[in-house]
């Protein structure tokens, strides 16, 4: 059962959301400015309309005398419409830019964390985080944040406009205005927590459903279809109940807003009604309450509460954004290894070659700073071809992830005598190639998948790596050749064919260190032998670290390490 968001956490998340908006504060100011100008137009319209009624009813002027005020009034209506359109565009742009910025931060974080981050979350959960939860920030930035400023500015402007004509009407509005935010606070106290539970339910449902969909064949094989269907139904029902709770909160807040706004406007109307009947004789400075003052105040009374009503309407957007930002902010502040930029150190890095890899008391950590393997002590002198062996769970892949810059560590890890943490991680990764046991290929053509390693590669370069990876015969049999789409999750390829494409992609990127994470684990003996032969023939002059469970003659390793009880046992092989 998920815990509730405490007030301190909600305040922190609200501050974080506002901090994100600072990078686009010019759009926020423009939105508030257009809203303020629109409010000035409303005051001018109310004054003109009240003046026209005063002249027609009380002063009995000719209709032609009010022609000019009518033209101005119509012009103000048109100008307000243009302002409203402009403000909507600015608000949408503000929300869009901030959503793009936050989504880019999330993508950068996933890229920085690599497999270590992805493996900690379900595909559905990450999709919900990147899509639904980021989208739910739109109304906060496009609606609530600008309205929060206008909810203070516009009522004050209207009070200033009414006071010179009738202080009593202004006093009534001033006294009743706090009722709306006070009761909104009471109604919305649990709104953020309700929305947060709704997001948790959605993330669970998305991840649960997508994972079961991917494992549909296994579920049917073990006759677990009915059980999984019931679990999905239960998750959907839980999401439905939590969604209804959010809607109930939104409807309740709207009802509270309308009730108190209507009561306040009614009190103003009653005051002027009794004043015109002669029952009340206060409020006017000269003792006479004019028709102009009454109409002016009554026209502006709904506009006085409109910013507060709009703020209340968008209040659920604030609660929704706080709930969504809880997961987003937590994800962005997770501890992953950070690249420390030090130009003086980077200048000493030998970019053209990797001479040594040295580790002393190296403890590899998980993204949440828990030890995985270590302390490890080793030194690799170029050239090396290392086989890293051991049973599953010993931390072999974790060592590769450290070298890829995807996991944090304690102790010392040096490349060419330079501490790994101080390297420019982007420049370092340009020296590496990596092939895993389940290569990820895009739902695109074979050509575009190979070109991921080098988008500027020539046709001759592509043809060379196709020949080197023994893909030529296979591609020639395809109807569209190298431009054949491979389908989602490489459904049109065998595992061996997918691995050859991954090798061709790696060959297109020259490297100084090749990292292999059990590249033949999912292959039959014959295909595994062919893949190992391709790797051995094409990476003879390259440093290599290969995670494997069995030794092969093809790879010609000159060192063998066995990880046991999270420690390295070294073996030499000539």
C-alpha positions in Angstrom: 0.0 0.0 0.0 1.5 3.3 -1.0 2.2 5.9 1.6 0.7 9.4 1.5 2.6 12.5 0.4 3.3 14.6 3.5 3.1 18.4 3.5 6.8 18.8 3.4 7.2 16.6 0.4 4.3 18.4 -1.4 5.9 21.7 -0.7 9.2 20.5 -2.0 7.6 19.1 -5.2 5.7 22.4 -5.8 9.0 24.3 -5.4 10.6 21.9 -7.9 7.8 22.4 -10.4 8.2 26.2 -10.1 11.9 25.9 -10.4 11.5 24.2 -13.8 9.3 27.1 -15.0 12.1 29.6 -14.5 13.8 28.5 -17.7 10.7 29.8 -19.6 9.8 32.7 -17.3 9.5 35.1 -20.3 6.5 33.1 -21.6 5.0 33.0 -18.1 5.3 36.8 -17.8 3.8 37.3 -21.3 0.8 35.1 -20.3 0.3 37.1 -17.1 0.6 40.4 -19.0 -2.0 39.4 -21.6 -4.3 38.4 -18.8 -3.8 41.7 -17.1 -4.5 43.7 -20.3 -7.6 41.6 -20.8 -8.7 42.5 -17.2 -8.2 46.2 -18.0 -10.4 45.7 -21.1 -13.1 44.1 -18.9 -13.1 47.2 -16.6 -13.3 49.5 -19.5 -16.2 47.5 -21.0 -18.1 47.5 -17.7 -17.6 51.3 -17.4 -18.8 51.9 -21.0 -21.8 49.6 -20.6 -22.8 51.2 -17.3 -22.4 54.6 -18.8 -24.6 53.7 -21.8 -27.3 52.4 -19.5 -27.1 55.5 -17.2 -27.4 57.8 -20.3 -30.3 55.9 -21.8 -32.4 55.2 -18.6 -31.6 58.1 -16.3 -30.3 60.9 -18.5 -32.7 60.1 -21.4 -30.1 60.9 -24.1 -30.7 60.3 -27.8 -29.4 57.0 -29.1 -27.1 58.8 -31.5 -25.2 60.2 -28.6 -24.1 56.8 -27.5 -22.9 55.7 -30.9 -19.2 56.4 -30.1 -19.3 54.5 -26.8 -20.9 51.5 -28.6 -18.2 51.5 -31.3 -15.5 51.5 -28.5 -17.4 48.8 -26.7 -17.5 46.6 -29.8 -13.8 47.3 -30.5 -13.0 46.2 -26.9 -14.9 42.9 -27.4 -12.8 42.2 -30.6 -9.6 43.2 -28.9 -10.3 40.9 -25.9 -11.0 38.0 -28.2 -7.6 38.5 -29.9 -6.0 38.7 -26.5 -7.7 35.5 -25.3 -6.5 33.7 -28.4 -2.9 35.1 -28.0 -2.9 34.1 -24.3 -4.1 30.6 -25.1 -1.3 30.2 -27.6 1.3 31.5 -25.1 0.0 29.2 -22.4 0.1 26.2 -24.6 3.6 27.0 -25.7 4.7 27.5 -22.1 3.4 24.0 -21.2 4.7 22.4 -24.3 8.3 23.8 -23.8 8.4 22.7 -20.2 7.0 19.3 -21.0 9.7 18.9 -23.6 12.4 20.1 -21.3 11.3 17.7 -18.5 10.9 14.8 -20.9 14.4 15.5 -22.3 15.8 15.4 -18.7 14.2 12.0 -18.2 15.6 10.7 -21.5 19.0 12.0 -20.6 18.8 10.3 -17.2 17.8 7.0 -18.8 20.7 7.4 -21.3 23.1 8.2 -18.5 22.0 5.3 -16.4 21.9 2.8 -19.3 20.8 -0.8 -18.7 21.2 -0.4 -14.9 18.4 2.1 -15.0 16.2 0.4 -17.5 16.4 -3.0 -15.7 15.0 -1.4 -12.5 11.7 -0.5 -14.1 9.1 -2.2 -16.2 8.7 -1.0 -19.8 5.1 0.0 -19.0 6.2 2.0 -16.0 8.8 3.9 -18.0 6.3 4.6 -20.8 3.8 5.9 -18.2 6.5 8.1 -16.7 7.7 9.6 -20.0 4.3 10.0 -21.6 1.2 10.2 -19.2 2.9 11.7 -16.2 4.8 14.3 -18.1 1.7 15.2 -20.1 -0.2 15.7 -16.8 2.1 18.7 -16.1 0.6 20.6 -19.0 -2.3 22.2 -17.2 -0.2 23.2 -14.2 2.2 25.2 -16.4 -0.3 26.3 -19.0 -3.2 27.1 -16.7 -2.6 27.0 -12.9 0.8 28.8 -12.7 -0.3 31.9 -14.8 -3.7 31.9 -13.1 -2.2 31.9 -9.7 -0.6 35.3 -10.4 -3.8 36.7 -12.1 -5.9 35.5 -9.1 -4.1 38.2 -7.1 -3.7 40.9 -9.7 -7.2 41.0 -11.3 -9.4 41.1 -8.1 -7.2 43.9 -6.8 -7.6 45.8 -10.1 -11.4 45.4 -10.0 -11.5 46.6 -6.3 -9.5 49.7 -7.2 -11.9 50.4 -10.1 -15.1 50.0 -7.9 -13.9 51.8 -4.7 -14.2 55.4 -6.2 -17.9 54.8 -7.0 -19.1 52.6 -4.1 -17.0 51.6 -1.1 -19.7 49.2 0.3 -19.7 47.0 -2.9 -15.9 46.9 -2.8 -16.0 45.9 0.9 -18.5 43.1 0.3 -16.3 41.7 -2.5 -13.2 42.0 -0.3 -14.8 40.3 2.7 -16.3 37.4 0.7 -13.3 36.7 -1.6 -11.3 34.7 1.0 -14.1 32.2 1.4 -13.3 30.6 -1.9 -9.5 29.9 -1.3 -10.2 28.9 2.3 -12.8 26.2 1.4 -10.7 25.2 -1.6 -7.9 24.4 0.7 -10.2 22.2 2.8 -11.6 20.4 -0.2 -8.2 20.0 -1.9 -6.1 18.9 1.1 -6.0 15.3 -0.1 -6.1 16.0 -3.8 -2.4 15.5 -4.4 -2.4 12.2 -2.6 -5.5 11.0 -4.5 -3.8 11.8 -7.8 -0.6 10.2 -6.7 -2.4 6.9 -5.9 -4.1 7.2 -9.3 -0.7 7.5 -11.0 0.7 4.6 -9.1 -2.3 2.4 -10.1 -1.8 3.5 -13.8 1.9 2.7 -13.8 1.3 -0.7 -12.2 -1.5 -1.4 -14.7 0.6 -0.3 -17.7 3.7 -2.3 -16.6 1.7 -5.4 -15.6 -0.3 -5.5 -18.9 2.7 -4.9 -21.2 4.9 -7.5 -19.4 2.1 -10.1 -19.6 1.6 -9.2 -23.3 5.2 -9.8 -24.0 5.1 -13.1 -22.1 1.9 -14.3 -23.7 3.4 -17.4 -25.2 4.9 -18.5 -21.9 1.7 -17.8 -20.0 -0.3 -19.9 -22.5 2.3 -22.7 -22.3 1.9 -23.0 -18.6 -1.9 -22.6 -18.7 -1.9 -19.4 -16.6 -4.1 -17.3 -18.9 -7.1 -17.2 -16.6 -5.1 -16.3 -13.5 -3.3 -13.5 -15.4 -6.6 -12.2 -16.8 -8.0 -12.0 -13.3 -4.9 -10.1 -12.1 -5.2 -7.6 -15.0 -8.9 -7.2 -14.3 -8.1 -6.5 -10.6 -5.5 -3.9 -11.6 -7.9 -2.2 -14.0 -10.6 -2.1 -11.3 -8.2 -0.6 -8.8 -7.3 2.1 -11.4 -11.0 2.7 -12.1 -11.8 3.3 -8.4 -8.8 5.7 -8.0 -9.8 7.6 -11.2 -13.3 8.0 -9.8 -11.9 9.4 -6.6 -10.0 12.0 -8.6 -13.2 12.9 -10.5 -15.1 13.2 -7.3 -12.5 15.6 -5.9 -12.7 17.7 -9.1 -16.5 17.9 -9.1 -16.6 18.7 -5.4 -14.1 21.6 -5.8 -16.1 23.0 -8.7 -19.3 22.9 -6.7 -17.7 24.7 -3.8 -16.4 27.4 -6.1 -19.7 28.0 -7.8 -21.6 28.1 -4.5 -19.5 30.7 -2.8 -19.1 32.9 -5.9 -22.9 32.9 -6.4 -23.5 33.8 -2.8 -21.1 36.7 -2.9 -22.5 38.1 -6.2 -26.0 37.7 -4.7 -25.1 39.8 -1.6 -23.8 42.6 -3.9 -27.1 42.5 -5.9 -29.2 42.5 -2.8 -27.2 45.5 -1.4 -27.9 47.6 -4.6 -31.5 46.4 -4.8 -32.3 47.6 -1.2 -30.3 50.8 -1.8 -32.4 51.7 -4.9 -35.6 51.0 -2.8 -34.3 53.5 -0.2 -33.8 50.9 2.6 -30.0 51.3 2.6 -28.3 54.7 2.3 -24.5 53.9 2.7 -21.8 53.2 0.3 -21.9 56.3 -1.9 -19.5 59.2 -1.2 -22.1 61.9 -2.1 -25.1 60.1 -0.5 -26.6 59.0 -3.9 -26.1 55.6 -5.3 -26.2 56.1 -9.1 -27.4 53.6 -11.6 -23.9 53.7 -13.2 -22.3 52.6 -9.9 -24.8 49.8 -9.5 -24.4 48.4 -13.0 -20.6 48.9 -12.9 -20.2 47.0 -9.7 -22.7 44.2 -10.7 -21.0 43.7 -14.1 -17.6 43.5 -12.4 -18.7 41.3 -9.5 -18.6 38.0 -11.5 -15.3 39.1 -13.1 -13.9 39.7 -9.6 -14.5 36.1 -8.7 -13.7 34.7 -12.1 -9.9 34.5 -11.6 -10.5 32.8 -8.3 -13.0 30.4 -9.9 -10.5 29.7 -12.7 -7.8 29.1 -10.1 -10.1 26.7 -8.3 -10.9 24.9 -11.5 -7.2 24.5 -12.2 -6.5 23.5 -8.6 -6.8 19.8 -9.5 -4.1 20.5 -12.1 -1.8 21.5 -9.3 -2.7 18.3 -7.3 -2.2 16.3 -10.5 1.1 17.9 -11.2 2.4 17.3 -7.7 1.4 13.7 -7.9 3.1 13.2 -11.3 6.2 15.1 -10.2 6.7 12.8 -7.3 7.8 10.0 -9.6 9.5 12.3 -12.1 11.6 14.2 -9.5 12.5 10.9 -7.7 13.6 9.4 -11.0 15.7 12.5 -11.9 17.4 12.6 -8.5 18.3 9.0 -8.3 22.0 8.5 -7.7 23.8 7.5 -10.8 27.5 7.9 -11.6 28.0 11.5 -12.7 30.8 12.6 -15.1 33.0 15.2 -13.3 34.3 17.6 -15.9 37.9 18.6 -15.3 39.6 20.1 -18.4 43.1 19.7 -17.0 42.6 16.0 -16.4 40.8 15.4 -19.7 43.7 16.9 -21.5 46.0 14.2 -20.2 43.8 11.3 -21.5 45.3 9.4 -24.4 42.4 9.4 -26.7 44.0 7.4 -29.5 44.6 4.3 -27.5 43.8 2.4 -24.2 47.1 1.3 -22.6 46.1 0.2 -19.1 43.0 -0.5 -17.0 43.8 -0.6 -13.3 41.5 -1.2 -10.3 42.3 -1.1 -6.6 39.7 -2.0 -4.0 37.0 -1.5 -6.7 33.5 -2.0 -5.3 30.8 -1.9 -8.0 27.5 -0.4 -6.7 23.9 -0.6 -7.9 22.1 2.6 -8.9 20.8 2.8 -5.3 24.4 2.6 -3.9 24.2 -1.0 -2.8 27.4 -3.1 -3.3 27.2 -5.7 -6.1 30.7 -7.1 -6.4 34.1 -6.4 -4.9 36.5 -5.3 -3.7 38.3 -6.1 -6.9 42.0 -5.6 -7.7 43.4 -6.1 -11.2 45.5 -4.6 -13.9 45.2 -5.0 -17.7 48.0 -4.1 -20.0 47.3 -3.6 -23.7 47.0 -5.8 -25.8 44.6 -8.1 -23.9 41.9 -10.6 -24.7 40.2 -11.4 -21.5 37.6 -14.1 -20.8 35.5 -13.3 -17.7 33.9 -16.4 -16.4 31.8 -17.4 -13.4 28.3 -18.5 -12.5 25.3 -16.2 -13.0 24.9 -13.5 -10.4 28.6 -13.1 -9.6 28.7 -9.6 -11.2 30.4 -10.2 -14.5 28.0 -7.9 -16.5 28.2 -5.4 -13.7 31.9 -5.0 -14.4 31.2 -4.3 -18.1 28.5 -1.7 -17.0 31.1 0.1 -14.9 33.4 0.3 -17.8 30.5 1.6 -19.9 29.9 4.3 -17.3 26.4 3.0 -16.3 27.1 2.0 -12.7 28.7 3.9 -9.8 31.6 2.5 -7.9 33.8 3.0 -4.8 37.6 2.6 -4.7 39.8 3.3 -7.7 39.4 2.6 -11.4 42.0 4.1 -13.7 42.3 4.3 -17.5 45.9 5.1 -18.6 46.5 6.2 -15.0 43.5 8.6 -15.0 40.7 8.1 -12.5 37.6 6.9 -14.4 35.2 9.3 -12.7 37.2 12.3 -14.1 37.0 11.2 -17.7 34.7 12.8 -20.3 32.3 9.9 -20.5 31.2 10.7 -24.0 34.7 10.7 -25.3 35.4 7.5 -23.4 32.5 5.7 -24.9 33.7 6.5 -28.4 36.6 4.2 -27.7 34.2 1.3 -27.0 32.0 -1.2 -28.8 29.5 -3.4 -27.0 27.6 -6.5 -28.1 25.2 -8.3 -25.7 23.5 -11.7 -25.8 20.1 -10.1 -26.9 20.9 -7.2 -29.2 18.3 -4.5 -29.5 17.3 -3.7 -33.0 15.0 -0.9 -34.0 11.7 -1.5 -35.8 13.4 -0.2 -39.0 15.3 -1.5 -41.9 18.5 -3.5 -41.7 20.4 -0.5 -43.2 19.2 1.9 -40.6 20.0 -0.5 -37.8 23.6 -0.9 -39.0 23.9 2.9 -39.6 23.2 3.6 -35.9 26.9 3.1 -35.2 28.0 5.6 -37.9 25.2 7.6 -39.7 27.8 9.0 -42.2 29.1 5.6 -43.4 29.5 5.2 -47.1 28.0 2.3 -49.2 31.4 0.7 -49.4 31.8 0.7 -45.7 28.3 -0.8 -45.2 29.0 -3.5 -47.8 32.3 -4.3 -46.1 30.8 -4.9 -42.6 28.0 -7.0 -44.2 30.6 -9.3 -45.7 32.6 -9.4 -42.5 29.5 -10.4 -40.5 28.5 -13.0 -43.0 25.2 -11.3 -43.8 25.6 -11.0 -47.6 23.8 -14.3 -48.5 21.0 -13.6 -46.1 20.4 -10.1 -47.3 20.4 -11.1 -50.9 17.5 -13.5 -50.3 15.3 -10.7 -48.9 12.8 -9.1 -51.2 14.0 -5.5 -50.4 17.6 -6.5 -49.5 19.2 -4.3 -47.0 16.2 -2.0 -46.9 13.9 -4.8 -45.5 12.2 -3.9 -42.3 13.0 -6.3 -39.5 9.7 -5.7 -37.5 9.2 -5.0 -33.8 11.4 -7.0 -31.5 13.2 -8.4 -34.6 10.3 -10.8 -35.2 11.4 -11.5 -38.8 14.9 -12.5 -37.8 16.4 -15.5 -36.0 18.5 -14.9 -33.0 21.7 -15.6 -35.0 20.7 -13.2 -37.8 19.9 -10.4 -35.3 23.3 -11.0 -33.7 25.1 -10.8 -37.0 23.4 -7.4 -37.7 24.5 -6.3 -34.2 28.1 -7.3 -35.1 27.9 -5.5 -38.4 26.7 -2.4 -36.5 29.7 -2.7 -34.1 32.2 -3.3 -37.0 31.1 0.0 -38.5 32.4 1.8 -35.4 36.2 1.3 -35.0 37.1 0.8 -31.3 40.0 0.3 -28.9 38.0 -1.9 -26.5 35.4 -4.5 -27.4 33.0 -5.5 -24.6 31.1 -8.7 -25.1 28.3 -9.8 -22.7 27.7 -13.5 -23.6 27.0 -12.8 -27.3 26.5 -16.5 -28.0 24.5 -17.5 -25.0 21.2 -17.7 -26.9 22.6 -19.5 -29.9 22.9 -23.1 -31.0 26.4 -24.6 -31.1 26.9 -24.2 -34.9 25.7 -20.5 -34.9 27.7 -19.7 -31.8 30.8 -21.1 -33.5 30.2 -18.9 -36.5 29.6 -15.8 -34.4 32.8 -16.4 -32.4 34.8 -16.9 -35.7 33.5 -13.6 -37.0 34.5 -11.8 -33.8 37.9 -13.4 -33.7 38.7 -12.6 -37.3 37.5 -9.0 -37.2 38.9 -7.9 -33.8 42.4 -9.5 -33.8 44.1 -6.2 -33.0 41.5 -4.9 -30.5 41.5 -5.2 -26.7 38.6 -7.4 -25.7 36.7 -8.4 -22.5 34.2 -11.1 -23.0 31.7 -12.4 -20.4 31.2 -16.1 -21.1 30.4 -19.4 -19.4 32.5 -21.6 -21.6 35.9 -21.5 -23.2 36.4 -21.6 -27.0 39.4 -22.0 -29.2 38.3 -19.4 -31.7 38.6 -16.4 -29.4 42.3 -17.0 -28.4 42.1 -15.4 -24.9 45.4 -14.5 -23.3 43.8 -14.1 -19.9 41.0 -15.8 -18.0 39.4 -14.4 -14.9 37.0 -16.4 -12.8 34.6 -14.5 -10.6 33.8 -16.5 -7.4 32.2 -15.2 -4.2 32.5 -11.7 -5.9 36.3 -12.0 -6.1 38.6 -12.4 -9.1 40.7 -15.5 -9.5 43.3 -14.9 -12.2 44.5 -17.6 -14.7 47.1 -17.1 -17.4 46.7 -18.7 -20.8 49.4 -18.6 -23.4 
